[in-house]
């Protein structure tokens, strides 16, 4: 979930920063240029005041004009700015450099025309850092007796201005980058804080789904809504565990209580059989059904115990254990004419040897039941990443997709195999035994026909689960803190 939520937050924060950054960059560029424009206006105003004396008739006009030309020359020499005073017809009164003229078009000409109307240049076009040939033209009118008689024009290079704008933009970009990094870090921490209870809840849900009913969620972090969800989940898990425990206890008690009357009934059937002819079909049928009922009760009791018992996990050589079970079943396979073969290299994993042996017995027994004579049942042991697997494949009739989805359910048997001996509980017991130790059992098609059963157990050492009573104490403590 974080991989979906975090990019969304980053995109939103980047959008906000960019929405703030672009106007800020524009304002900074305008402010930098406006500072330069104000300086140029002051300069042109000073030159315009000197030019007014030149336009007045009387003695000393040549001296005043020489003073104006000297000021313009020094100004150009110091600042590298073209400056000049031009009459209304465009002829020069004084200028520096001496060969400079106002071009026929462009910003100097626009500023000149604007000044002829009696207005100073206040808003020249914005200069940007990627315009190396841009110039900044500012003009001020020279007024005498209320009429514009000449115009002072300055044409400035924009290299220093563009450098200052670019420097300011780099500072803004650095600030935005730092803010983005802080925002990403904050978003990472925020999503972690929000999603941590979800991950814990997901792990606890998976544990309960795989049979570890004592898993609970410590409602100690995250938003209040998720803490309430964690407490509600713990209450639900308590109720589910209690209901399942009652169900298991009922099945175990019922199975145990029914065994004694059934044993007595079978004994009376055997006594009754002594009074009847040996080939009596009815008594044989009753005896068979009685034994089948006894087997169902035994399987029910085993299933109840398997779902309730904890696994005795230890580091086990899966290959040696599988080879031992193959040797135990080989006599039956030879009797049925089925080739039972196996590849059992030394592979270790953490498993309950008794539970794994029972599960392998159930799977191999099931394969031998449905494999016709002359076909093969293959058992292969391998290490597959974090798990060790025992794969049992047969050449029987196999199952349909719908039947694969139901195999392992309690009392379920395929309609095509109702005449095969069994109670329909063996694979359910195997699944319960494996789940208690973190193992699993999976079913798939085996081409061209048959069934592929994969028994998997973890290769890494199990982590110690938190005791249920400790989890319950923490839950109640959290509830008490919330209520206070």
N, C-alpha and C positions, 0 to 999 in steps of 0.2 A: 504493500500500500504506500510505503514511503516513496518508492520509485515513481509513483503517479502523483502523490501530493506535493513532494518537494519541487519537482520542475514547475508545477503550476504556481507555487508561491514565488519561486525565483523569477518566473516570467512576469508576474504581477508586480513584484518589487522593482524589477528592471524597467518596466513600463512607467512606474511612478517616478523613478530617478531620472529617466530620460525626459519625461514630461516636465520635470523641474529643471533639468540640466540645460535643455535647448533654450528656453526663455532666458535663463541666467547667462548663458554664453552670448546670446544676442544683446542683452542689456550691457554686459561687460564691453563688448565690441563698440556699441554705441557710445558708452561713457568714455572709453579711451579716445575715440574719434572726436567726440565733442570737446574734450580737453584741448586737443590740437587745434580744432576749429576756433575755439575762443582765443587761443594764443594768436592765431593768424588774423583774426578780426581785430585784435588789439594792435597788431603790427600794421595792418592796412589802415586803421584809423589814425595811427601816428603819421604814416606816410601821407595820408590824405590831408592832415593838418599842415604839413610842410608844403604840399602841393598847392594849397590855397594861397600861400604867399607868392608862389611862382606865377599864379594866374592874375595877380594884382599888378596893375601898371604902376610905373614910377621908377625912381632910381634904385639901383641895387638888384634888379631882377636877375641879372646874370649870376651875381654872387649867390642869390637864393637858389637858383637852379643848380649851381655847382654843388651847393650843400646837399640838395636833394639827391643828386646823382651819387655823391660820395656816400650818403647813408645807404642807398640801395646797393652800391658796390660792396660795402662792408657787410651788409646783411647777406648778400649772396655768398661772399667769401666765407663767412662764419658758418652759416647754416646750409649752404648749398641749395637755396630756394630761389627760383626765378621770381623776380619782382619788377613791376614797372607801372608807370602812370601813363595812361593813354587818353587822348582826347576822344570826343564822341565819334569822330570819324575813323578812329582806330590808329591814328598817327601817334607816335610816342613822344611824350614830354620828357621822360627820363626812364631808363630801364637798366637792368643788369641781369645777365650779360647784355652787351650792347647790340648783339645780333638777334636777340629774342623778340619774337612777335607772337601775338595771340593767334593760335591756329583758327582755321575757318570753321571747324566744328570741334566738339568735345566739351569737357567740363570748363576749361578757361573761357571759352566763348560763351557758354551758357551763363557763367557767373558774371561776365562782362555785361551781357544784355540785361541781366537782373539788376545790376547796379545802376545801369542807365535809367531804370525806373525809380531810382531813389531808395532801393532796398539793399541791405547788406546780406551777404551769404550766411545763412544760419543752418541750412540743412542740406549739405552736399550728399551725394549718394554714399552709402556705407562701403568702406573699403574692407576687403576680406583677405585673410592670410594667403590664399591661393591665387591672388591677383598680382603677379610680380610687376606688371606694367602700369598699375593703377597710379594716378596722380590726384592730389587733393588741391582743388582750386578754390580760392576765396577772394571776393572782390568787395570794395567799399567805394561809394560815390564821393567825388570831390564837389562840394556844393558851394556856390557863390551867389549871393543875392537870391537864394531860394531855388536856383537852377543847378542841375547837374552839368558841370562843365568838363569833367574828366572822371576817370575811374582808375582806382588803384587795384591791381590784380597780382596775386601771389599764386605761384604754381609749385607745390611742394612735393618732393619724393615721399613715398609712403613706406619705405623699408623699415625705419624705426617703429612706425605706428603698427605695421603688420607684425613685427617681432613682439611688441608688447601685447597685442591681441592674442597672438599664438601662445605666448607664455601664460597669459591669464587662462586661456582655454585648457592648456595642459594642467594648470593647477585645479581647474574645475574637474577635468577628467580624472586626475589623481584622487580628488576628494570623492567623486562619484564611485570610483573603483574601490576605495577604502570603505565607503558606505555600503557598496554592494557586497563586499567580503563580510562585513559585519552583519549585513542582513541575511546572507547565506548561512553564516554560522548560527545566527539567532533562529533562522528557519529550521536548520538541522536539529538544533536542540529542542525547538518547539515541537517539531514532528516526532522526535524521539520521545519527548515527555508525553505527548498525546497518544502515540501508537504503542508505547511499551505495554500498557495494560491490555491492548488488543492482542499483541503478540503472546503475552502470558496467557490470556484467555484462549487463544487459538491452540496453544500447546496443551493446556489443560483439557480442552475439548477433544483434541486428538488422543490424549492419554485415556480419557474415559471411553472414547470410541473404540480403542484397541484393548479395552478390558481392565485398565488400571483405574478402578473406581475410586480409589482413595486420593486422586489428584484434586487439588483445590487451588484457588487463586488468592494470593495475598493482596487484598485491596488496600495498597499503601501508597500508590502514586497515580498520576494522571488527573484529568479533570474530574469534578465531583460526579458527573453523569456516568463516567466509566467506572468509578469506584462503586457507585450504587449498582451498576450492571454486574460488577465482580461479586458483590455480596449476594445479589439475586442468583447469580450462577452457582455460587457455593450452596445456597439454600436448595436450589433445584437439584444439584448433584447429591446433596444429603438425602433429599426425598427419593431420588431415583435409586440411590444405593440402598436405602432402607427397603424400598419396594422390592428390589431385586434380591436382597438378602432374605426377605420374607418369602419370596417365591422359591429361592433355593432351599430354604429351610423346609418349606411345605413339600417340595418334590422329594427331598431327602427323607423327611419323616414319612411321607406317604409310601415311598418305595420300601423303606425299612419295615413299616407296619404291614405292608401287603405281602412281604416275603414269607413271613411265618404262616399265615393262612394258606398261601399258595403252596408252600412246602407240604403242609398237612394234606391239602387237596391232591397233590401229586402222589403222596404216599398212599392215599385211599384209592386213587386210580390204579396204582400198581397192584394193590391188594385185590381190587375188583378184576384186574386183568388175569389174576390167577384162577378165577372162577369161570373165565370165558375161554373159548378156543383160542389157540395161539395166533391164528390168522384172522382174527376179528378186525375188520377194517375200522370200525367206529372207535374202538378203544385205542387203536394205533393213532387215529387222527386226533383224539382227545389228548393223548400223551404228547404228540408233537406240538399241538397248540399250547399246552401247559408249559412245555419247555421253552417255547418261544416267548410266552408271557414272562417267564422267569428271567430270560435273557434281557427283555426290555426293561424289567425292573432293575436288574443289575446295571444296565447301561445308564438308566436314569440316575441311579445313585452315583455312578462314576462321574456323570456329567455335573451333577450338583457339587460333588467334591472338587472336581477340576476347576469349576468357576470360582470356588471359594478359597482354594488352597493357594499359598504363595509359592513361587518358584525357588528351588534350591540351585541358584546359578553358580557354575564353576567353569573354569577353563577346560574345555573338552576337545578331544581329538575326534572331530566329526567323521573323518575318514574311517578310523578304526571302529567307531560305534556303528557306522553304516555297514561295514564289512561283517561285523558280528551279526547284525539283523539279517543280512543276506544269507549267511550260513544257516541261520535258524529257519528261513523260509525256503531254502533250496530243495529240501526233501518234498515239500508239498508241491513246488513247481515241477519237479521231476515226475511226481505222481500224476499231475495233470497234463504232462507233456509240453509244458511252457518253458522256454529258455530264459532263465533268470541270470542276467549278466550285470556286471557293475564295474565302474572305474572309481576307486576310493583312495585317492592320494591323501597324504597327511595334511589335513587342514584343521586349524583350531578355531574355536569360537566360544562365546560365553553362552552356555545353555544348561538346562536341567537334564542330566542324562536320562533319568527315568521318564520324564515327560517327552523328551525327544525320541526315545526308544518306542514309547507307546504311539506317538504320532507316526513314526516310520512304519510300525507294524500295521497300523490302520491303513496307511496309503498303499503299502505293498500288498496287503491282503485284498484291498479293493481292486488293485491292478490284476492280481492273479484270478480273482473271481470272474472278471469280464474279458480276459484274454483267452481266445480259443487255443486249442492244442496246436502245436507247430509254430505258433507266433512267439514274439520275444517281448520281455519286460526288461528295460534298461534302467539302471540306477547310476547316476553320475554325481560326484561330489566335486565342488569347485569353490574358489574364493572369488567373490564378486564385489569389489570395493569395500564398503563398510559392513558387508554381510557375507556369511558363508551359506551356500545353498546345497540342497540335496534335490536333484531333479529325477522324478520317476516318470518314465514314459512307457505306455503300453500300446498294443496293436488291437485293442478291443473295438467295439462299435462306436465309442466316443459319445459325445453329447451335443445337442443343438445349442445355439446361442442362448435361448431362453433357459435351457436346463443348466448351462454353465453359470447363469446368474443366480440360480437357486441352490446349487450344490453346496453342501455344508450346512444347510438349514436343518433344524431339528425335525426328525421324522420324515424328511422329504426323501423320496425315492422316485426315480424316473418311472413313468407308466410302462415303459418297455422292459423294465427289470424287476417287476413286482414278484416274479417267481424265484428270484435269487435270494438266498438266505441272508438275513440281516434285519436290524431294527431301524436303520436310518439315523443312528446317533453316533456312529463311530467317528465320522469326520468332524462332527460338532464337538465331540470330546477332544479330538486332536487340535482343533482350532483354539479351544479354551486353554488347553495345556500349553500351547506355544505362546499364546498372547500373554500369559502370566509372566513369561520370561522375556518379553519384547520380540518374540518371533512371529512368523506369519506363515500362512499357507495359501497358495494361489493356484488357480486352475486355468488351463488353456487347451485349445485344440492341438492335436499332434498329427501333422500331415503324414501320409495321406488319410489315415484314420486312426482313431485312438484318443487318449487323454494324456495331457502333460501336467503333472502336479509338481509345484516348486515349494519346497519347505525351506524357509530362510530363518537364520538366527544371527544376532549381532556379533561382530568380531571384537568390538571395543568393550571394555569393562563397564558394567552398569553403574550409573550414578545412584547414590543412596536416596531413595524417595523420602520426602518429609513425612514423619509419622502423622497419621490422621489426627491423633489427639492434639498434636502441636498445631496443626493447621486449624483445627476447630478453635483452639484457644486464641490464636491470632485473629481469626474471624470475629469471635465474640469481643475481643479487645477493640478491634476496629469499629464494631457496631457501638460499643460503649463510648468511644471517643466521639463518634458522630452524634450520638444522642446528647452528650454533654455540650 
